[in-house]
Amino acid sequence: MDAVLLMVIVFVGYILAYKVYGKFLSQKVFNLSDKVKTPAVEMEDGIDYVPTKKGIIFGHHFTSIAGTGPIVGPAIGVIWGWLPAIIWVLVGTIVMGAVHDFGALVISLRNQGKSISEVTGNLINKRTRSIFFVIVLLELWIVIAIFGLVIAVIFSMYPQSVFPVWMQLPIAMILGYFIYKKGASVNVATASAVIAMYITVVLGTVIPISLPVIGSMGPTGTWTIILLIYAFIASTLPVTTLLQPRDYINAWQLMVAMILMVLGVFASAFTGNLQIVAPAVQFHPEGAPSMWPFLFITIACGAISGFHALVASGTSAKQVKQETDAVAVGYGGMIMEGTLATLVIIAVTAGIGMAYQTKDAGVLTGAAAWTQHYSSWAASAGLGSKVGAFVIGSANMIAVLGVPKAVAVVIMGVFVASFAGTTLDTATRLQRYVIQELAGDFKIGFLKGKYAATAFAVITALILAFYNGANGKGALTLWPLFGAVNQTLAGLTLIVLTVYLKGKGGAKYLLTAIPAVFMMIMTIWALFINEANFIGTGNVLLLVVNAIVIIIALWIVFEGVGALSKTKEV
């Protein structure tokens, strides 16, 4: 299959979907109107509720939902073949993921910017709201610990990325200061910030930074601690101080990286050196679980992800200035993530075949390169392996443009680490909101404050990260559950949206009901398979946590169906 043709077909599909389906959802399904005051305007406080220009909030939202999800998921999901991976990414994004994200944003906008858990209580019942909170807490707990580890691993793999990633912080804060405090031109300030950011990328190639072993703690553990301290600070600052401007310039970084990748695809194809070398379909890869249902669990971000509902209803809904901006932010943000996932698939199925350095210093090309990296589920499933496949494939394509291979590797390493960082601090802020809401419900006074709630979020993630040793990789124990938990949350969000739309009359609710049924079947199916595996291996922790998730999923499905049958059109 020609990589250029595949890319063009998918991109055209996304553009048409945004122009046609996104507009239909906005005008005919959710009936957006700028006459309605958004929570950001009505409840403006300068800290969390901040009316924001569409372009800036799009950057924040997109970089927060993306993280490394649309990279690592597709990078492992292609083991079943590039065809099922690209079909799921394309169709999932258009009719499931983008609808899910857009809908979660809209119903939060119409409920004072409250979280999807709080909205669940309003639409179904308080009991369902409480158990929804449990799965949200579990997901964010894993996300915070895991994404701290993701960045730590990237820093260890690509020490050249350390300097530019940390330099993004002062660059972002200076950008925010000049835009919000000095009224500087957004275009001039943005151009200056992006140029400064890429100067640090070039500098990073000559000043790699590595941490030494400290006692029994290796570099990964040390980085994890540093990153969680950063997450505490970043998530308690006003959004305009660091979160918004950092996410905004990261969005530009994404645009530059994606443009380089797209140009690299065309240039590589022009030289005749870019063909998809992975098999179209591979039903039984060595050691891999069944494609059904695990393809739909493995590739989450890039198709549909429950975490996105937490971002949409957690931080983004508090910053959207007018309702009609929600189309670009919610639906458009997910379309952009699907675009990234598509480029990832091309990078790891075609770009990797241009040149692959083996451990014995040999270089493989073509199908041999892909087979070497994806020889089995175990070989391709590691965190470093997922990131490495993407960085190698992307750098190969970008290098064709004349960019030095070493610089291309740093560009992509910084890209992955930066996106993981935006997810880390956003997830910490979201966990703080959840803890504060629960503290109010259960009258736990000291956890109502933002510092105490954030400290609780960070410390519990730190405990998970270090519970099995000083390497900071404790969260990997629960990683096998993350995909199923995340997709369960997506299905449950779609159920809430279905109840909401059912009350609006007509058959609109079918647009979320059908995806909800599909996602709940896939995720509950995967959860039961996982449970059988955990019982077989005797892993008590995973067995218990997975069982809790199964109970929550079935419970909310039952409550949702009950609420749906009782909902009257208004």
N, C-alpha and C positions, 0 to 999 in steps of 0.2 A: 504494500500500500504506500502511495506517495504521501509523505508527511505534509507537504504544502497543501495538497488537495484536501486532506483531512482537516487541517487547520482552518482553511477557508470555509469549508462546509459548516463546521461547528460555529465559527464566528458569525457567519451570516444568520444561522439559526438563532443565536443569542440576540443579535440586533433586531431581528423581526419579532422575537418574543417580547423584548422590552417595549418596542414601539406599539405592538398590537395587544398582547396579553396584559402587559403592565398597565397600559392605558385603560383597558377594559376593567381591570380590577379596581383601578383608582376611581373611575367615573361611574361604573355600573354596579359594582359589588360593594365597595366601602364608601362610595359617595363622599370623597374628600372635599372639603371646603375651607378656603382661607378666611371665611367669616368667623370660624370657630377659633377661639383663643387656645393655643397649645399650652401645656403645663410650663414650658420654658418661659413663656411670656407672663402667664397668670401667676406663677409662683417663683419668679426670678429671685435668686438669692446671691448670685455671684460666685457660688461655690460648686453646687451640683446642678441647679436649674439655671441655665445660661442660654438665652436665644443666640443661635449661631448661624452664620452664613452656610448655605447649602453645600458649597464646595468643601468647606472646612469640616462640617459634620459628616459629610460623605467619607472624607479621609479618615476621620476618627473611627467611624463605624466599620468601614471596610478593613482597616488594619487590625481592629480589635477582633472581628469575627474570623479573619483569615489565619493569623498566627502561622504555625507550621502544619495545621490540619490539612489544607488542600495540597500540601507537598507530601507529607508522609503517607497519607491514605492512598492516593493514586499510585505513589511509588511502590507500594507493596501490593495493591489491588491488581496491578497489571500482570501479576504472576498467573492469573486465570486467563490472560490474553488481553490484547489491547482493545479488541472489539467490545466485549461486555463492559470493560472499564469506561470507554468513551461513550457508549450508549447510556450507561447509568449516570455519568456526569452530565451529559447533555439533557436528557429527559428529566432526570431528577432535579436538576437546577431549575428548569423552566416551569414545571408543573407542580413541584413539591417544595424544594428549598426556597425559591424566591417567594412563593405564596406564603410559606411558613414565616419567613423573616418579615415580609411586608405586613402580614396580618398581625403578628406579635407586636410590631411597632405601632400599628394603628390602634389596636385595642388598649395599649398602654397610654397612648396619647389621649384617648377618650376616658381614661381612668386615672387622671392626675399624675401620669408618669409612673404608676405603680408597677411592680414586678409582675411577671406572668403568674407567679404563685398567688399574689394578692388578688389578681383579676380572677383567678380560678375560684377563689372564695366567693367573689361577687356573682359569678355566672353559674356555679354548680352548688357548692355549699362549703361551710367552714371546715368541715371534717376533711374534705378532699384537699382544701388549701393546706391543711397541716401536713398531710402525707406527701403532697407535692413538694413542700419545703424540704422534706427529708432527702428526696432524690436530688434536689438542687444543691443542697449542702454537700452531699456526697460527690456530685460531679465537680463542683468548684474546689473542693478539698483535694481531689485527685489532680485537677488541672493546675492549681497553684504549685503543688509539689512537683508535678511532672515537667511543667514548662520552665521552672527554675533549673531542673536537671537538663532539659533540652539545650538551654543556652550554655550551661556548663560544659556539656559534651561538645558542642560546636566550638567553644573557646579552646577546648583541648585538641580537637581535630584541626582547627584552623586558627592558630594563635595570631595570625595576621589580622583577624577580624576584631580582636579585642579593643584595640585603640579606636578605630572608627565607630564601633558600637557605643562605647562610653562617651565619645566626643559628641554624639548626637544629643546628649542631655543638655550641655550648655548651649549648643546651637539652637535647640528647640526653645529653651527658656528665653534666650535673647530674641528669637523670632516672636514669641508670644508677647514679650515686653514691648517691642517696637510696634506691633500691630494693635494691642489692646490698650497700652498706656500712652504711646506717642502718636497713634493714629497714622502710622506709616502705610505706604501703599502696599497692599497685599501682594501684588505681582512682583514689585521690586524686592520686598522682604523675602518672598518665597524663592526667587531666583538666587538671591544672595545665600540663603540657607542651603539650598540644594548644591550650589557650587562649593560652598565650604564643606559640606558633607562628603562630596566626592574627592576633594583634596585630602581629607583624612583617610579615605579608602586607599588612595595611592601611597600615602605615608605609611599606612598599615603594612604594606608589602615589605617595607624596609625596617620596621620596628615591631616585630612580633613580640607578644607578651605572654609569658608562661609563668604559672605559679609553682613554687616548690612544694615538696611534701612537708607538711607541718605535723610532726609527731606521727601519729597513725593515720592522719587525714591527708588524703591525696588532693590534687588540684580540683577534682570534680566536687568533692565535699566542701572545700573552701569557697569555690565559686557559688555553690548553692546557697551558702549562708549569706554571702555578700549580696546575692541577687534577691533574696527574700527580705533583707534589710532595705534594699532599694525599693522593693515592692511596697513595703510599709510606708516609706516616705512619699513615694509617687502617688499612692492611692489616697493619701490624706491631704495632699495639696489641692487647692482649687483647680478645676479642670482646665482653666485657661492658662495656668502657670506652666504645666508640663504635659499633662495627658493630651489635650487637644493639639498643641503645636507639634508635639513629638509624633503623634499619630498622623498629623497632616503632612509633615515632611517625609514620614515613612511611606505615605501614599504616593508621594512624588518619586520616592526611591523605587517603589513598586513599578510605577509607570515607566521609569527609565529602564529598569531591569526587564520588564515585559517587552518594551520596544526593542531592546537589544536582542532578546530572545526571538521575537518575530522576525526581525531583520536577519538574525542568524539562521533561522529556518530557511528564508528565501535564498540567502547567500550560499548556504551549505547545499541546498537543492540545486542551485545554479551550477555549482562545481561538480554535481553528480555524486556527492559524497553523503547524502542524507536519505536513507530509506528506513522504513520501519522494519527492524530486524527481529522483533519479538513475534511469537506466534499469534495469530488472530484469536484463537480460542484454545485454551488448555484446561480441560475439565479436571484432570487429576494430577496437579503438580506434586512432586515428592514431599510428603509430610504435611501438605496443606489441608485445611478443613474443606468441606464441600462449598462450591461456589454459591449454592443456595443453602442457607440465607447469608453466608458470611461476606459475600461481595458487598452487600448493602449495609453491612456493619463496619467493614474495613474502610471503605470509601464513604466517609461521612461529610466533613467539610469538602466543598467542591460539588456536592450533590444536595445533601440536606443534613443539618446538624442542629441538635437541640440547644447547644451552647449559644447559637445565634439568637435564640429567643431571649436568653438571659441578657445579652448585650443590648438587643433592641428595646427591651422593656426595662432595662436597668440603667444604662447611661445615655443611650441615644435619644430615647423618648424625652429625656429631661433637657435636651439641647436643640431639638427640631424647632425652628422658628415659626413655620407655617405648615399646615397639614399637607398641602400638595408637595412639599419637599420630601415627604415620606416615600414617594414613588422612587425617586432617585436613590435615596438612602437605603430603603428596605429592599425593594425589588432589584434596583440597579446594583446595589452592593453585592447581592448574591450572584447576579449575572457576571459581575467582574470576578468573583471568586471562582465561578465555573470556568471563566476564561483562563485564569491562572492554572486551575487543575488540568485543563486541556494542554497547556504548554508543558506542564510537568509530565504528562503522559507521553508527549512527543519527545521530551528530553530523555526520559528513561527507557523509551522503546526504540528511539532512532538516534538521538544524540550520543548515547552511550556507546553505540556501535561505531562511532568515528574513531575512537581511541580509548582503550581501557588498560590502565597500568595494573599489572598483576603483582602479587606479593614477591614473586621471584624476579622482579625487574623486567619482565617481558611485557610486550604491548599486543593486545588482541584487538581485532576489529570485526565488524559485521555481527552475524548471529553468534559467533564464538564469544564475543565480548558480553553480549546479553546473557548467554547461557552460563558463563562463568559467574556473573553476579547473581543470577536468579536460578542457580542450580537446584535449590530446594527452598522450601518455606523457611527452614531454620537459617539458611544462608542469607536470605533477603529480609528477614523480619526484624533484625536488630535496629535500634535507633540510629546508630552510626551508619549502617548500611543504607537505610532509607534516605537519609540526608546526603550521603556520599553519592548515591546513584544520580540524584537530581543535580548536585553541584558539578559532578563530572560531565554529565550530558549537556547541561546548560553552558558550562565553560567551553566545551568543545565547539558548540555552535557559535558562541560569541567570539571566540578566537578567530573564526573565519573572517570576521569583519576587520581584523587587524589589531584587535585589542590583545595585548600580551596575555598569554594563558595564565600566568601568575596573577595578574590583575583581575582577570575574569573570575578566577577561583575566589579571590577575596571579595569581589562584588557580590557573588552569589552567597558566600558564607556570611557576609554582613547582612545581606537581604534576609536570610533564614533566621539569624540570631535576632535581628531587629524586630521581626514580626513575632517571634516567640516572646520578646520583651513586651510588646504592646498587649499581647494576650495575658501575660503574667500580671501586669499592673491593673489592667481592666478587670480581670477575674478577681483580684484581691479587693478592688473597690466594690464589685458586685457582691462578694461574700460579706463585706462589711454591711452593705445594705440589708442583706438577708438576716444577718445576726442582729442588727438593730431592730428590724421588724419583729423578729422572734422575741427579742428582749422586751419590747413593748407589750407583746401579747402575754408573755409569762411574767411580766413585772420584775425583770431582772435589771434593776436600776443601773448598775455600773457598766453594763454592756450596751447601754443606749448611746453612750458617747462614741464619737467616731474613732478616737485613739484606742480606747479599750476594745471596741469591736474589731478594728483592724489588727490590733495586737493578737487577739484571739485567733483571727483568721490565719495570720502568719505563723504563730507558734504551733498551731495544730498541724499546719502544712510541714513545718520544720520537724515535728515529731514523726510524721509519716515518712519524710525523706530520710531520717536517720535511725529509724527504729530497728533496722537490721544491720547497722554498721556505719563506719565513718566515711563511706564513699558517697553518701547522699542519694543512693539509688533505691531507697526503701519503697518509694512510690511505684516502682516498676512491678512490685508484687501485685498491686491492684490494677496495673495497666491492662491485663487481659479482660478486665471488666469494663474498661472505659468506653470502648466502642458501643457495646450493648447498652450501657447506661445512657450514653449520649443520644443514641438513636431512640431509645425508649422515651427520653425527654422530648424529642422531636415529635414522636407519635402522640404523646400526651398533650403537647401544645396544639397540635392539629385538632385534637378532640375538643379542646377549649374553644378554638376558633370556630369549629362546627356548631357548637352550642350557641355561640355569639351570632353567627350568620343565620342560624335557624330562626332566631328571634326577629330577624329583619324581614322575613317573609320570602316566599318564592323558593326556587330550587338552588339558590346561591350556595347553600351549605354543602352541596355535593362537591364543590370545588375543593373543599378541605376534607370532607368526609371520606372520599375515595382514597386520597393519599394517606389519611389517618389509618384506615383499615389495612392498607398495604404495609405501612411502617410497623404497625403493632403486630401483624402476623410475622413479619421478618424478625423483629426484635425479640418477641416472646419465644419464637422458635429457636433463635440463637441462644437465648437465656437458658432454655431447658437443655439444649445440647451441652452448653458450658457446665450446667449443674451436674449432669451425668459425668462429665470429664473430671470435675473437681472431686466428686465422690470417689471416682476411680483412683485418683492420685492421692486422696486423703488430705487435700489442702483445706483445712478447716476454715481459715480466714476467708478465702475466696468463696468457699461453699456457703458460709453464713451470709456474707454480703450479697452474693448473687441471689440467694433465696429471698432476702429482704427486697431486692429490686423486683423479683418476680411477683411477690405479694403486692408491692406498690403498683406495678403495672396493671395487674389484673383488677385490683381494687379501683383504680381510677377509670379503667375501661368500663367497669360495672357502673360506677357513679356517673360517668359521662353518658352512657347509653340511657340510664335512668333519667338524667336531666334532659337529654335530647327528646325523650318521649313525652316529657311534661312541658317542654318549652312551647309557648304560644307565640304566634307571630304578632309583632307590634308595629 
